[in-house]
Amino acid sequence: MPTLETKQPRSVAEWAAIAKLGDEACQLAASASDPRSFADTLAREGHGTDAIRLLAHLLPGREGVLWAWSCAKAGAPDNPPAAWSRSLAATEKWIAQPSDENRRAAMVAAQEAEVGTAAGAAGLAAFLSGDSLAPANAQPVPPAEFLAAKAIAASVMLSAIAVQPENASAKYSDFLMRGFAVAQRIQLWERINGQPGEDGL
């Protein structure tokens, strides 16, 4: 996940490359002055999936998982499978208490729900937000940078197509607003630009 307090903030073009945005989105990055205006432009000009990918890479791990969990919960069917509900519950528990035990429990529940579902991808993102991919008592194996961000983005996008996929475009907009609200609450944009911000959900 991103390290916000860096000596030299990344450029918009660098963030676009890191998030592996589409060609049109990368062209827009060339004229964007900062990540916030770029995210707004992507959302406004109909590049919803690119905006989701960008925001997933900009948010810190726990806040990104909170966003994914919120979208997965909102996008769930009326009577979701039990494994889906268990995965959401386990992810919520990690968000509230991000211990290693809860992180690993979220992964177990995510696998039961299948990581190709919105709920499972959110749980996977929680697991990938930790320090090691290895078993609890094994030599730590750190996850690759931004690996959790990929799962967060996947969860949000899967949430939009889980029910009534024909309405995905409108859901992308709604879910982006949820993500922007999280970003605003933690002063994400100021922190990315190297300005002081407050931590916490």
N, C-alpha and C positions, 0 to 999 in steps of 0.2 A: 504494500500500500504506500501511498505517497508520504514523503516526509515534508511537512509544510514549512517548518522553520529552517530553511536552507540559506546559505550565505548568498547564493545567486539564484533567484527565482527562475524557473523554467519558462521559456517563451511559449506563446500560444502554439506555434508550429511544432515545438517539441512535444507538448501535451497531445496534439492531434496525432502525431506519429506514435507516441506511446500507447494511445487508446486505439490505434489502428482504425482511424476513421476513414470513410469513403473518400473517393477522389474529389467530389464536389465540396465536401466538408473541408478537406485539406486546402482547397483553393480559397475558401472563405477564411481560413485561418490566417492566410497571408496578409489580409487587411484588418484583422481583429487587433484591438489595442490591448486586451487583457482577457483572461479566461472567462470572466463573468459576462462581458459583452459578447464573447464568442458563443457561450452556451445559450444566451438569449437569442442570438441570431440564428443558431441552428434550430432552436425550438420554433421561432417565428416563421422561418422559411421552409418548414416541413421536413426537416431532417431529424425527426424524433428519435430514431434509433441511435443516430450519431450523438445526439445530445445526451442520451442515456449513457452511452459508453463513456463519453467525456466526463460526466458528473461522477460516474462510478469510479473513475481513476483519480478524481480530485478529492473525493471525500476520504477521511481517515477510515480505517477498517471498521471500527465499532459503529460509527455513524452510518457508514455505507450499508452495513448489515441491517441496521435499524430500518433504513429506507427500503431495502429489498424485502425484509420481513413484512413491513407495512403494506407494500404492494402485493405481495403474495397472499396476505390475509384478505385484502380488499378484492383481489381478483379470483378468489377461491369460489368453486361452485357452491350452491346452496347446501348441499349435503356432501362435503368433501370426504374422500376416503379416510379411514382412521389413521393410516400412516401419514397422510398429509397433515392432519391435525396434530399428530404427535411430533412431527418435524417442526411445525410452527411453534409448538409449545416449548420444545427443547431449544430452539433458536432464541425465543423470547427470554428464556431463563439465562442463556449466555449473555444476552444484551444487558440484562439486569445485573448479572453477577458473572463477569467475564473471567472465570477461573478456568484452569486447564481441564479440570474434571468436566465442567459444563461444556467446554469447547468440544471435547471428545464425545460427549454424549450427544451433542448436536450432530456430529458426523455420523454416528450410528443411526440416529433417527433419519438423517438425510438419505442414507443408503437404503433404508427401509421404504422411504417415500419415493426413491429413485432421484438421482441428482439431475435428471433431465426434466424434472418438474420444477415449477416455481418455488414450492416449499422446500424441495430437496436442494435446489441450488442455493437458497438462502442459508440453509444449514451448512452446506459445503463452504460457503463464503465465511461463515463463522469459524469453521475449522481452519481454513486457510489464513485467517487473520492472526493466528497464533505464531509461536516461535519455532515450532518443529512439526514436520510431517511424520516423523518416526513414532513408534510406540512410546508410551510414557517413560519406560525405563531404559530406552535405547539411546545411543548417541544422537544428539539433535541433528535434524536435517532441515535447515531453514527453507521455507517456501520461496520460490522465485518472486522477485519484486512484482507487484501488481497482479499476482495470480488470483488473489481474493477479489480484486476489482473485476476480473473477467467473470467470476461467478456471480457477483453482485449485478452486473449488467445483464447477464443471462437470466437471472431470477426476475428482474424487473420486466424484461421483454417477454419472458414466458408468462408472466402474470397477465399481460395484456391480451394474450391469445388463448388463455386457459378456458375461458367461457366467451361465447359470441366473438370469435376472432374477427368477424367482419367489422367490429367496432374498435379494432386495435388502435387506429389512429387517434381516436378521442381518448382512449385509455392512456396512450403514451403521454398525451398532454396533461392528463390528470396526475399521472405518476411522476412526471417531471416537476409539477408544482409541489408535490410532496417532497421530492428531493431538494428543490430550491428552498423549501421551508426549513429543512434540516441544515442546509448550507448557511442560511441566514442566521439561524439560531446559534451556530458555533462560530460565526464570523469567518467563514471559510475564505471568502474572497480577500479580506484584509490579510489573513494569515498567508495565503498563497503569494501575495505581493510583498511578503516580508514585514508586515505590520503586526503589532501585538494583537493577540486574540485570546479568547477564553476557552478553556477546554471543558468537555462534559456534554452530556446529552441534554 
